[in-house]
C-alpha cells in the first residue's frame, strides 16, 4: 500500500492524483540524469510493478481505481518528463500538461479508464496521458525556443 499510494501521498483527501503527481517529481529528480535506456528500463519496471501493486491495492481497498492509488501518476509523470529540457519551467509545464491530460482523459485515455479494469487499466490511462503530455511538452518547448531565439 505504501508504494501503491505513492508513499501515502494518495491518502491526502483532496486531489490525491495531483498530490501523487507532485510527490513523483522527487524520485524523478534523482532519475533524470540516467542514460535514456536505463531511464526507460526503470520506467518499464515501475509500470509492471505498478500494475501488480495497483491491482492488489484495489482489492485491499475494495474499490475500483480508488483515489488513493497513485502509482499510475508516478509512471505518467516519468513518461511526461522523458528527455525533458533541464529547466525548471519545462518541469512545471510537464507537470501541468500531465495533470490536464489525466483529468480531461482524451481518447484513448478515457477508453482505458472505462473499459480496462484491474491494475493494468489503472496504469494505462495515465500512461497514455503521459505520452500526450510528453508530446505536447516537447512541441511547446520547441516552439518557445524558436520564438525566444
N, CA, C and O atoms as a DFTB+ gen file, in Angstrom:
596 C
 N C O
     1  1       0.833      -1.195       0.000
     2  2       0.000       0.000       0.000
     3  2       0.876       1.258       0.000
     4  3       0.515       2.274      -0.594
     5  1       2.028       1.179       0.670
     6  2       2.925       2.328       0.725
     7  2       3.333       2.762      -0.684
     8  3       3.320       3.952      -0.996
     9  1       3.694       1.804      -1.528
    10  2       4.104       2.125      -2.896
    11  2       2.907       2.459      -3.783
    12  3       2.968       3.401      -4.573
    13  1       1.829       1.702      -3.661
    14  2       0.640       1.945      -4.492
    15  2       0.056       3.334      -4.249
    16  3      -0.496       3.955      -5.157
    17  1       0.184       3.810      -3.013
    18  2      -0.342       5.141      -2.673
    19  2       0.721       6.232      -2.807
    20  3       0.546       7.343      -2.308
    21  1       1.820       5.907      -3.483
    22  2       2.843       6.925      -3.721
    23  2       3.413       7.487      -2.433
    24  3       3.420       8.699      -2.218
    25  1       3.898       6.578      -1.566
    26  2       4.451       6.976      -0.262
    27  2       3.385       7.672       0.580
    28  3       3.679       8.588       1.348
    29  1       2.151       7.221       0.421
    30  2       0.967       7.719       1.133
    31  2       0.476       9.088       0.637
    32  3      -0.431       9.667       1.236
    33  1       1.060       9.608      -0.438
    34  2       0.569      10.887      -0.972
    35  2      -0.866      10.755      -1.484
    36  3      -1.615      11.732      -1.480
    37  1      -1.251       9.568      -1.920
    38  2      -2.614       9.346      -2.378
    39  2      -3.647       9.356      -1.270
    40  3      -4.849       9.389      -1.534
    41  1      -3.181       9.327      -0.031
    42  2      -4.103       9.362       1.106
    43  2      -4.487      10.781       1.500
    44  3      -5.322      10.970       2.384
    45  1      -3.893      11.778       0.860
    46  2      -4.294      13.164       1.125
    47  2      -5.706      13.318       0.553
    48  3      -5.929      13.018      -0.620
    49  1      -6.665      13.783       1.366
    50  2      -8.081      13.733       0.974
    51  2      -8.446      14.513      -0.292
    52  3      -9.246      14.024      -1.090
    53  1      -7.904      15.669      -0.493
    54  2      -8.271      16.478      -1.667
    55  2      -7.249      16.276      -2.781
    56  3      -6.046      16.407      -2.555
    57  1      -7.724      15.959      -3.974
    58  2      -6.883      15.850      -5.179
    59  2      -5.729      14.870      -5.024
    60  3      -4.578      15.266      -5.207
    61  1      -5.992      13.598      -4.692
    62  2      -4.883      12.660      -4.490
    63  2      -4.018      12.469      -5.740
    64  3      -2.811      12.258      -5.624
    65  1      -4.616      12.539      -6.923
    66  2      -3.824      12.395      -8.153
    67  2      -2.829      13.523      -8.336
    68  3      -1.705      13.302      -8.787
    69  1      -3.235      14.711      -7.990
    70  2      -2.334      15.855      -8.093
    71  2      -1.207      15.734      -7.074
    72  3      -0.047      15.989      -7.397
    73  1      -1.544      15.345      -5.845
    74  2      -0.509      15.163      -4.824
    75  2       0.445      14.043      -5.221
    76  3       1.659      14.166      -5.061
    77  1      -0.107      12.958      -5.737
    78  2       0.742      11.853      -6.188
    79  2       1.677      12.280      -7.302
    80  3       2.849      11.902      -7.311
    81  1       1.168      13.066      -8.245
    82  2       1.997      13.565      -9.342
    83  2       3.092      14.482      -8.822
    84  3       4.225      14.445      -9.302
    85  1       2.754      15.291      -7.854
    86  2       3.729      16.215      -7.271
    87  2       4.828      15.446      -6.519
    88  3       6.011      15.753      -6.661
    89  1       4.435      14.465      -5.734
    90  2       5.411      13.655      -4.999
    91  2       6.288      12.855      -5.968
    92  3       7.456      12.601      -5.676
    93  1       5.735      12.459      -7.115
    94  2       6.504      11.707      -8.122
    95  2       7.691      12.509      -8.655
    96  3       8.659      11.936      -9.155
    97  1       7.614      13.822      -8.548
    98  2       8.727      14.646      -9.026
    99  2       9.995      14.416      -8.205
   100  3      11.098      14.612      -8.715
   101  1       9.860      14.011      -6.964
   102  2      11.041      13.786      -6.124
   103  2      11.884      12.615      -6.643
   104  3      13.071      12.806      -6.904
   105  1      11.316      11.404      -6.802
   106  2      12.162      10.339      -7.362
   107  2      12.606      10.661      -8.798
   108  3      13.718      10.309      -9.194
   109  1      11.741      11.328      -9.577
   110  2      12.135      11.697     -10.935
   111  2      13.374      12.600     -10.920
   112  3      14.256      12.463     -11.768
   113  1      13.434      13.508      -9.968
   114  2      14.565      14.427      -9.890
   115  2      15.886      13.658      -9.813
   116  3      16.893      14.086     -10.377
   117  1      15.874      12.523      -9.114
   118  2      17.080      11.713      -8.991
   119  2      17.275      10.765     -10.176
   120  3      18.391      10.305     -10.416
   121  1      16.216      10.472     -10.910
   122  2      16.293       9.594     -12.084
   123  2      16.689      10.346     -13.351
   124  3      17.165       9.732     -14.307
   125  1      16.504      11.638     -13.373
   126  2      16.562      12.423     -14.609
   127  2      17.901      12.394     -15.318
   128  3      17.954      12.650     -16.521
   129  1      18.968      12.098     -14.628
   130  2      20.286      12.078     -15.266
   131  2      20.716      10.682     -15.711
   132  3      21.829      10.495     -16.204
   133  1      19.830       9.706     -15.536
   134  2      20.148       8.365     -16.015
   135  2      20.263       8.380     -17.532
   136  3      19.583       9.167     -18.191
   137  1      21.111       7.524     -18.098
   138  2      21.113       7.381     -19.561
   139  2      19.710       6.956     -20.021
   140  3      19.017       6.232     -19.306
   141  1      19.298       7.395     -21.192
   142  2      17.937       7.139     -21.660
   143  2      17.533       5.658     -21.590
   144  3      16.437       5.367     -21.112
   145  1      18.374       4.702     -22.048
   146  2      17.950       3.301     -21.939
   147  2      17.706       2.866     -20.488
   148  3      16.771       2.114     -20.216
   149  1      18.535       3.332     -19.569
   150  2      18.340       2.992     -18.152
   151  2      17.062       3.624     -17.613
   152  3      16.306       2.989     -16.878
   153  1      16.828       4.877     -17.984
   154  2      15.622       5.581     -17.553
   155  2      14.381       4.836     -18.046
   156  3      13.464       4.568     -17.269
   157  1      14.354       4.505     -19.336
   158  2      13.193       3.810     -19.905
   159  2      13.016       2.426     -19.289
   160  3      11.889       1.989     -19.060
   161  1      14.123       1.734     -19.020
   162  2      14.040       0.427     -18.366
   163  2      13.447       0.529     -16.972
   164  3      12.633      -0.302     -16.570
   165  1      13.863       1.558     -16.234
   166  2      13.333       1.766     -14.887
   167  2      11.843       2.095     -14.942
   168  3      11.069       1.602     -14.122
   169  1      11.441       2.920     -15.897
   170  2      10.012       3.252     -16.050
   171  2       9.220       1.988     -16.398
   172  3       8.110       1.795     -15.903
   173  1       9.787       1.135     -17.243
   174  2       9.106      -0.122     -17.593
   175  2       8.941      -1.016     -16.362
   176  3       7.882      -1.611     -16.165
   177  1       9.975      -1.109     -15.545
   178  2       9.899      -1.918     -14.317
   179  2       8.846      -1.337     -13.372
   180  3       8.069      -2.080     -12.773
   181  1       8.821      -0.026     -13.241
   182  2       7.832       0.617     -12.367
   183  2       6.422       0.409     -12.919
   184  3       5.477       0.232     -12.151
   185  1       6.276       0.431     -14.257
   186  2       4.967       0.182     -14.861
   187  2       4.474      -1.227     -14.524
   188  3       3.343      -1.397     -14.069
   189  1       5.312      -2.227     -14.745
   190  2       4.905      -3.612     -14.474
   191  2       4.609      -3.787     -12.982
   192  3       3.599      -4.380     -12.604
   193  1       5.506      -3.260     -12.143
   194  2       5.274      -3.321     -10.690
   195  2       3.995      -2.583     -10.327
   196  3       3.227      -3.039      -9.480
   197  1       3.767      -1.441     -10.970
   198  2       2.573      -0.645     -10.704
   199  2       1.300      -1.383     -11.046
   200  3       0.303      -1.261     -10.333
   201  1       1.314      -2.156     -12.138
   202  2       0.134      -2.954     -12.497
   203  2      -0.201      -3.927     -11.369
   204  3      -1.364      -4.084     -10.996
   205  1       0.826      -4.575     -10.833
   206  2       0.618      -5.532      -9.744
   207  2       0.208      -4.827      -8.458
   208  3      -0.723      -5.258      -7.777
   209  1       0.903      -3.741      -8.127
   210  2       0.605      -3.002      -6.898
   211  2      -0.792      -2.390      -6.930
   212  3      -1.541      -2.477      -5.957
   213  1      -1.136      -1.761      -8.074
   214  2      -2.450      -1.119      -8.189
   215  2      -3.565      -2.151      -8.119
   216  3      -4.595      -1.917      -7.485
   217  1      -3.363      -3.295      -8.771
   218  2      -4.371      -4.349      -8.722
   219  2      -4.572      -4.873      -7.308
   220  3      -5.705      -5.102      -6.886
   221  1      -3.482      -5.065      -6.577
   222  2      -3.581      -5.536      -5.193
   223  2      -4.224      -4.489      -4.296
   224  3      -5.071      -4.808      -3.462
   225  1      -3.814      -3.235      -4.473
   226  2      -4.377      -2.155      -3.646
   227  2      -5.871      -1.995      -3.901
   228  3      -6.637      -1.722      -2.977
   229  1      -6.279      -2.164      -5.145
   230  2      -7.704      -2.072      -5.496
   231  2      -8.503      -3.126      -4.722
   232  3      -9.606      -2.856      -4.245
   233  1      -7.938      -4.316      -4.605
   234  2      -8.615      -5.391      -3.860
   235  2      -8.638      -5.089      -2.363
   236  3      -9.649      -5.304      -1.695
   237  1      -7.523      -4.593      -1.845
   238  2      -7.457      -4.259      -0.418
   239  2      -8.459      -3.164      -0.077
   240  3      -9.149      -3.242       0.939
   241  1      -8.536      -2.148      -0.925
   242  2      -9.449      -1.026      -0.686
   243  2     -10.882      -1.363      -1.075
   244  3     -11.814      -0.632      -0.737
   245  1     -11.053      -2.477      -1.791
   246  2     -12.365      -2.932      -2.242
   247  2     -13.105      -1.843      -3.016
   248  3     -14.295      -1.605      -2.815
   249  1     -12.352      -1.187      -3.915
   250  2     -12.920      -0.117      -4.739
   251  2     -12.144      -0.059      -6.048
   252  3     -10.913      -0.045      -6.044
   253  1     -12.857      -0.025      -7.160
   254  2     -12.215       0.053      -8.470
   255  2     -11.514       1.396      -8.633
   256  3     -12.098       2.448      -8.374
   257  1     -10.264       1.351      -9.063
   258  2      -9.431       2.542      -9.312
   259  2      -9.608       3.583      -8.197
   260  3      -9.921       4.745      -8.459
   261  1      -9.406       3.151      -6.981
   262  2      -9.580       4.011      -5.802
   263  2      -8.634       5.207      -5.853
   264  3      -7.496       5.091      -6.307
   265  1      -9.112       6.345      -5.389
   266  2      -8.346       7.585      -5.390
   267  2      -6.977       7.496      -4.751
   268  3      -6.030       8.082      -5.276
   269  1      -6.828       6.786      -3.639
   270  2      -5.509       6.723      -3.006
   271  2      -4.425       6.035      -3.845
   272  3      -3.235       6.220      -3.591
   273  1      -4.832       5.247      -4.835
   274  2      -3.846       4.564      -5.683
   275  2      -3.280       5.589      -6.676
   276  3      -3.975       6.036      -7.589
   277  1      -2.018       5.947      -6.483
   278  2      -1.398       6.972      -7.343
   279  2      -0.093       6.511      -7.986
   280  3       0.636       7.330      -8.546
   281  1       0.213       5.223      -7.917
   282  2       1.415       4.729      -8.599
   283  2       1.312       4.996     -10.101
   284  3       2.326       5.146     -10.782
   285  1       0.084       5.052     -10.608
   286  2      -0.123       5.359     -12.027
   287  2       0.297       6.788     -12.358
   288  3       0.791       7.046     -13.455
   289  1       0.107       7.713     -11.431
   290  2       0.550       9.089     -11.635
   291  2       2.078       9.167     -11.693
   292  3       2.641       9.970     -12.436
   293  1       2.734       8.326     -10.903
   294  2       4.194       8.299     -10.937
   295  2       4.678       7.935     -12.335
   296  3       5.534       8.617     -12.900
   297  1       4.126       6.857     -12.893
   298  2       4.543       6.432     -14.234
   299  2       4.171       7.492     -15.273
   300  3       4.941       7.755     -16.197
   301  1       2.999       8.094     -15.122
   302  2       2.597       9.144     -16.068
   303  2       3.552      10.328     -16.061
   304  3       3.907      10.849     -17.118
   305  1       3.967      10.753     -14.876
   306  2       4.931      11.858     -14.767
   307  2       6.277      11.439     -15.335
   308  3       6.919      12.214     -16.043
   309  1       6.714      10.209     -15.030
   310  2       8.001       9.745     -15.535
   311  2       8.001       9.706     -17.065
   312  3       9.015      10.023     -17.687
   313  1       6.889       9.325     -17.672
   314  2       6.780       9.324     -19.136
   315  2       6.778      10.764     -19.656
   316  3       7.491      11.084     -20.607
   317  1       5.988      11.617     -19.039
   318  2       5.912      13.022     -19.462
   319  2       7.289      13.660     -19.506
   320  3       7.585      14.443     -20.409
   321  1       8.126      13.333     -18.543
   322  2       9.412      14.019     -18.390
   323  2      10.581      13.270     -19.023
   324  3      11.737      13.527     -18.687
   325  1      10.286      12.342     -19.941
   326  2      11.356      11.686     -20.704
   327  2      12.061      12.756     -21.534
   328  3      11.422      13.492     -22.285
   329  1      13.365      12.833     -21.394
   330  2      14.192      13.757     -22.180
   331  2      13.708      15.206     -22.087
   332  3      13.817      15.966     -23.049
   333  1      13.179      15.576     -20.936
   334  2      12.699      16.947     -20.735
   335  2      13.904      17.889     -20.704
   336  3      14.961      17.512     -20.200
   337  1      13.766      19.093     -21.227
   338  2      14.856      20.067     -21.101
   339  2      15.192      20.292     -19.625
   340  3      14.308      20.268     -18.769
   341  1      16.450      20.506     -19.344
   342  2      16.904      20.689     -17.960
   343  2      16.644      22.120     -17.505
   344  3      17.565      22.901     -17.265
   345  1      15.375      22.428     -17.398
   346  2      14.955      23.770     -16.986
   347  2      13.706      23.633     -16.117
   348  3      12.758      22.957     -16.517
   349  1      13.683      24.253     -14.948
   350  2      12.510      24.129     -14.067
   351  2      11.189      24.519     -14.731
   352  3      10.151      23.947     -14.399
   353  1      11.201      25.467     -15.651
   354  2       9.956      25.842     -16.336
   355  2       9.420      24.671     -17.162
   356  3       8.207      24.484     -17.256
   357  1      10.311      23.889     -17.758
   358  2       9.887      22.710     -18.532
   359  2       9.308      21.663     -17.602
   360  3       8.341      20.991     -17.960
   361  1       9.881      21.508     -16.411
   362  2       9.382      20.530     -15.449
   363  2       7.980      20.916     -14.982
   364  3       7.097      20.065     -14.876
   365  1       7.784      22.191     -14.708
   366  2       6.471      22.679     -14.264
   367  2       5.442      22.514     -15.380
   368  3       4.322      22.061     -15.143
   369  1       5.837      22.891     -16.609
   370  2       4.931      22.739     -17.748
   371  2       4.564      21.274     -17.941
   372  3       3.403      20.956     -18.202
   373  1       5.545      20.376     -17.815
   374  2       5.264      18.940     -17.936
   375  2       4.277      18.470     -16.885
   376  3       3.349      17.721     -17.192
   377  1       4.468      18.903     -15.652
   378  2       3.551      18.553     -14.565
   379  2       2.132      19.022     -14.899
   380  3       1.174      18.257     -14.784
   381  1       2.011      20.286     -15.313
   382  2       0.686      20.849     -15.619
   383  2       0.030      20.154     -16.803
   384  3      -1.172      19.890     -16.778
   385  1       0.808      19.855     -17.840
   386  2       0.253      19.159     -19.001
   387  2      -0.210      17.758     -18.630
   388  3      -1.275      17.316     -19.061
   389  1       0.594      17.055     -17.824
   390  2       0.174      15.720     -17.406
   391  2      -1.118      15.771     -16.612
   392  3      -2.030      14.982     -16.860
   393  1      -1.207      16.684     -15.670
   394  2      -2.433      16.794     -14.871
   395  2      -3.623      17.105     -15.779
   396  3      -4.702      16.540     -15.599
   397  1      -3.437      18.000     -16.753
   398  2      -4.514      18.341     -17.688
   399  2      -5.001      17.091     -18.425
   400  3      -6.198      16.805     -18.439
   401  1      -4.076      16.350     -19.035
   402  2      -4.476      15.173     -19.806
   403  2      -5.023      14.063     -18.906
   404  3      -5.906      13.312     -19.320
   405  1      -4.509      13.956     -17.684
   406  2      -5.010      12.934     -16.766
   407  2      -6.427      13.254     -16.306
   408  3      -7.231      12.347     -16.090
   409  1      -6.732      14.520     -16.156
   410  2      -8.071      14.923     -15.714
   411  2      -9.070      14.893     -16.872
   412  3     -10.174      14.369     -16.722
   413  1      -8.692      15.448     -18.021
   414  2      -9.591      15.536     -19.182
   415  2      -9.794      14.162     -19.819
   416  3     -10.881      13.868     -20.316
   417  1      -8.772      13.329     -19.811
   418  2      -8.798      11.981     -20.368
   419  2      -9.264      11.922     -21.827
   420  3     -10.297      11.323     -22.127
   421  1      -8.493      12.552     -22.742
   422  2      -8.857      12.432     -24.160
   423  2      -8.669      10.989     -24.632
   424  3      -7.880      10.239     -24.058
   425  1      -9.387      10.615     -25.663
   426  2      -9.272       9.260     -26.207
   427  2      -7.819       9.004     -26.582
   428  3      -7.187       9.894     -27.152
   429  1      -7.274       7.871     -26.300
   430  2      -7.835       6.666     -25.713
   431  2      -7.723       6.573     -24.189
   432  3      -8.027       5.523     -23.622
   433  1      -7.296       7.642     -23.513
   434  2      -7.245       7.600     -22.032
   435  2      -8.599       7.193     -21.465
   436  3      -8.689       6.319     -20.603
   437  1      -9.643       7.836     -21.960
   438  2     -10.992       7.570     -21.447
   439  2     -11.407       6.125     -21.719
   440  3     -12.083       5.506     -20.897
   441  1     -11.002       5.588     -22.875
   442  2     -11.350       4.218     -23.218
   443  2     -10.719       3.252     -22.214
   444  3     -11.393       2.369     -21.685
   445  1      -9.415       3.428     -21.954
   446  2      -8.739       2.580     -20.966
   447  2      -9.393       2.724     -19.598
   448  3      -9.607       1.736     -18.895
   449  1      -9.707       3.957     -19.227
   450  2     -10.305       4.227     -17.921
   451  2     -11.650       3.519     -17.758
   452  3     -11.975       3.040     -16.671
   453  1     -12.429       3.453     -18.835
   454  2     -13.781       2.903     -18.759
   455  2     -13.877       1.414     -19.073
   456  3     -14.790       0.740     -18.597
   457  1     -12.939       0.890     -19.873
   458  2     -13.101      -0.481     -20.367
   459  2     -12.085      -1.498     -19.858
   460  3     -12.352      -2.699     -19.893
   461  1     -10.949      -1.051     -19.393
   462  2      -9.927      -1.983     -18.914
   463  2      -9.836      -1.833     -17.398
   464  3      -9.624      -0.735     -16.883
   465  1      -9.995      -2.929     -16.707
   466  2     -10.065      -2.877     -15.245
   467  2      -8.849      -3.544     -14.625
   468  3      -8.025      -4.134     -15.324
   469  1      -8.748      -3.444     -13.323
   470  2      -7.622      -4.022     -12.610
   471  2      -6.392      -3.119     -12.710
   472  3      -6.472      -1.975     -13.159
   473  1      -5.270      -3.658     -12.285
   474  2      -4.038      -2.877     -12.248
   475  2      -3.620      -2.340     -13.604
   476  3      -3.174      -1.197     -13.703
   477  1      -3.757      -3.151     -14.662
   478  2      -3.377      -2.702     -15.998
   479  2      -4.227      -1.512     -16.432
   480  3      -3.700      -0.542     -16.978
   481  1      -5.513      -1.576     -16.198
   482  2      -6.406      -0.473     -16.557
   483  2      -6.104       0.792     -15.775
   484  3      -6.135       1.894     -16.323
   485  1      -5.809       0.629     -14.480
   486  2      -5.461       1.782     -13.651
   487  2      -4.239       2.481     -14.222
   488  3      -4.185       3.709     -14.278
   489  1      -3.257       1.692     -14.646
   490  2      -1.993       2.258     -15.132
   491  2      -2.117       2.860     -16.531
   492  3      -1.528       3.905     -16.810
   493  1      -2.877       2.210     -17.409
   494  2      -2.820       2.577     -18.824
   495  2      -3.384       3.957     -19.153
   496  3      -2.851       4.619     -20.044
   497  1      -4.432       4.420     -18.481
   498  2      -4.933       5.751     -18.825
   499  2      -3.889       6.819     -18.491
   500  3      -3.797       7.837     -19.177
   501  1      -3.105       6.586     -17.437
   502  2      -2.054       7.551     -17.086
   503  2      -0.844       7.417     -18.003
   504  3      -0.156       8.403     -18.266
   505  1      -0.580       6.213     -18.490
   506  2       0.490       6.034     -19.476
   507  2       0.168       6.842     -20.729
   508  3       1.021       7.564     -21.245
   509  1      -1.057       6.720     -21.212
   510  2      -1.455       7.458     -22.415
   511  2      -1.442       8.962     -22.146
   512  3      -0.970       9.734     -22.980
   513  1      -1.953       9.382     -20.991
   514  2      -1.907      10.808     -20.632
   515  2      -0.461      11.289     -20.571
   516  3      -0.164      12.414     -20.973
   517  1       0.438      10.444     -20.071
   518  2       1.854      10.790     -20.030
   519  2       2.431      10.987     -21.419
   520  3       3.216      11.910     -21.638
   521  1       2.052      10.126     -22.368
   522  2       2.542      10.286     -23.738
   523  2       1.980      11.546     -24.399
   524  3       2.696      12.240     -25.120
   525  1       0.706      11.843     -24.156
   526  2       0.135      13.096     -24.665
   527  2       0.888      14.298     -24.094
   528  3       1.213      15.236     -24.821
   529  1       1.161      14.263     -22.795
   530  2       1.860      15.371     -22.148
   531  2       3.302      15.468     -22.650
   532  3       3.809      16.568     -22.870
   533  1       3.962      14.325     -22.832
   534  2       5.331      14.302     -23.370
   535  2       5.386      14.968     -24.738
   536  3       6.218      15.843     -24.979
   537  1       4.504      14.551     -25.625
   538  2       4.470      15.115     -26.978
   539  2       4.160      16.609     -26.937
   540  3       4.824      17.399     -27.608
   541  1       3.168      16.993     -26.163
   542  2       2.785      18.410     -26.057
   543  2       3.924      19.247     -25.479
   544  3       4.205      20.341     -25.966
   545  1       4.570      18.734     -24.448
   546  2       5.676      19.450     -23.824
   547  2       6.814      19.670     -24.813
   548  3       7.348      20.775     -24.914
   549  1       7.183      18.630     -25.534
   550  2       8.295      18.757     -26.486
   551  2       7.956      19.758     -27.593
   552  3       8.803      20.560     -27.987
   553  1       6.728      19.712     -28.091
   554  2       6.320      20.640     -29.153
   555  2       6.293      22.069     -28.619
   556  3       6.842      22.978     -29.243
   557  1       5.658      22.268     -27.472
   558  2       5.579      23.625     -26.907
   559  2       6.956      24.181     -26.573
   560  3       7.209      25.366     -26.786
   561  1       7.849      23.346     -26.054
   562  2       9.194      23.812     -25.709
   563  2       9.980      24.175     -26.974
   564  3      10.729      25.151     -26.994
   565  1       9.795      23.374     -28.024
   566  2      10.476      23.659     -29.293
   567  2       9.960      24.984     -29.891
   568  3      10.745      25.804     -30.367
   569  1       8.654      25.176     -29.860
   570  2       8.075      26.429     -30.370
   571  2       8.569      27.608     -29.535
   572  3       8.957      28.639     -30.084
   573  1       8.554      27.460     -28.211
   574  2       9.021      28.513     -27.331
   575  2      10.492      28.846     -27.550
   576  3      10.887      30.011     -27.500
   577  1      11.292      27.822     -27.791
   578  2      12.721      28.036     -28.027
   579  2      12.960      28.808     -29.316
   580  3      13.855      29.650     -29.385
   581  1      12.157      28.521     -30.337
   582  2      12.297      29.233     -31.614
   583  2      11.839      30.670     -31.514
   584  3      12.413      31.556     -32.147
   585  1      10.801      30.909     -30.717
   586  2      10.301      32.276     -30.543
   587  2      11.338      33.102     -29.787
   588  3      11.559      34.271     -30.105
   589  1      11.972      32.492     -28.784
   590  2      12.948      33.217     -27.974
   591  2      14.317      33.327     -28.630
   592  3      15.181      34.043     -28.123
   593  1      14.535      32.635     -29.747
   594  2      15.853      32.647     -30.418
   595  2      16.079      33.907     -31.223
   596  3      17.132      34.064     -31.840
